[in-house]
């Protein structure tokens, strides 16, 4: 088994060196090479470049998006652009008149929410003396709690030993 492995490794030494053709850089010279264009990253696969892919055209990395060439763009109307005014207005339709302008709606009246009436005092709360004092804590009753089933479940704790 080791001899087979060694022979396959030695066969691998005889392979020719892989040539990588990096197409991610912009093409400076005007001559276009035949072979693959565009495409972008891919991942995995062999490191040997065959160059036999379909010619997609356009800038590299766009996957043939502009295969017919870059389109001419209309000016955006920003600074530095010129607007072609030779076209003029579009022709009007015969028998059609311009639609009348809609009448301006009157502004809605501004309504204010009335303020609450002022009272003689700032706020009226009942004083805390009107409430009864809280009940005293009964430790013996808390340790002997009975559930609705009648059984005393859980652990009991002697609260009297803490105080």
N, C-alpha and C positions, 0 to 999 in steps of 0.2 A: 504494500500500500504506500509506503514511503517513497519507493522508487517511482511509482506512478505520479505522485504529487511533485516530486523533484523534476520529472520529465515535463510535466505540464507547466511548471514555473519556468523552466529553461525555454520552452516554446514561446512563452510570453515575452521573453527578452528579445525575440526576433521581430516583434511588431514594430512597424515604423512609428515615428513620433507623431503625435497629434498636432494639427495646426489649427489654431483658433483664429477665426476671422471676426474681429470686433466691429460690428456695424452700428454701434451706439453713438459713435462720434460723427459729427456732420461731415458730409462729403464735400471736399474743397474743389477737386478737379471736375471739369464739365463732362468728362467721359463717364458713361454709366456702365457698370459691369453687368454682364448677364448673370443671372442666377437669382437667388432669393433676395427679397427686399423686405422692409418692414418686419413686423412680427413682434418685436420686443422680447421681454424676458420669458421664460418658459420654465424651467426648473426641471432638474433631473435629466435623464437621457445621456447620450454619449458625448464626450468632449471632442469627437472627431467631426469636423465641419465638412459636409458634402457639398454645399452650395447648389444643390439641385432642386431647391424649392421653387414654387411658382413665383413669377415676377409680379409683385403687387404694385409697384410704383409708389410715388409719393414719398414724403419724408420718412426716414426709418423710424420704426416704433409706432406708427399710426395704423398698422394693419391694413393698408390699402384704403384708408378713408378718403383720401384725395387722389384716387388712382388716375383720374382724368386731368389732374393738375389742380393747382390752388385756384379757388374761385375768386373773382373780382368782387370786392366788397363795396357797398355804397358808403358814402361819407357819413360820418356820425353827426355832423353839424357842430362839432366842438371847435376848439381853437385850431387854426391852421388848416382847416378844410374848406374847400370851395363848394358851393352849391350850384348845381346846374339849373339855371332859370330859363333855359331856352324851351322847356317843355310847355310852360304857361299853364293856364287853368284847364281842367278837363272840359270837354264840350257839354253843354247843358242839354237835357232831354227836351224835345219839342212837346209843348202842351203842359209841361210840368212847371209849376211855380215854386218859388222858395217857400218852405214851410214858415208860417208866422212864428215869431219869437214868443215863447210862453210869457204870460204876464208875471211880473214880479210879485211874489207873495208878500203880504205885509209881515213885518217882524212880529213874532209872538210877544205878548206882554211879559215882562219879567215879574214873576210872582215871588213873594217872600213868605216864608213860613213864619207865622206870628210867634213871638217869644212867649214863654209861659209867664203867667202873672207873678209879680214879685210878692213874696210873703214877708211878714214882719220879722220872722226869725230866719236864720240861714237854712237850717234843715230841722225837720221835726222827727225825732226818734224817741221811742219810749225809753225812759231811764232803765238801767239794768236792775234796779231795786224792785221792779215790778215782777220779776221772775223768781220762782222758789229756788232755794239753794240746791245744789246737786245732792243726791243721796250718798250716804256714807258707804264706803266699800266694806263688804262683809266677806272676810277671807274664808270663814267656815262654809258659807253658802256657795262660794265659788269653787271650793275643792270638792264639794259633794254635788256637782251638777248632774242632773238626770236628763237623758235624752227622751224624745217622745216615745221611744220603744220601752222606756222604763229602766233600761240598763245604763249603768254608768260606764261609758266607754272611754278609752284613752287613759293617759297617766294622770294621776292626781298630784298636785303640788301644794305643799303646805306654805301658804303665803304668810302665815303668822310667824314662821321662823325667820323670815327676812326682816320684819319690822322690829 
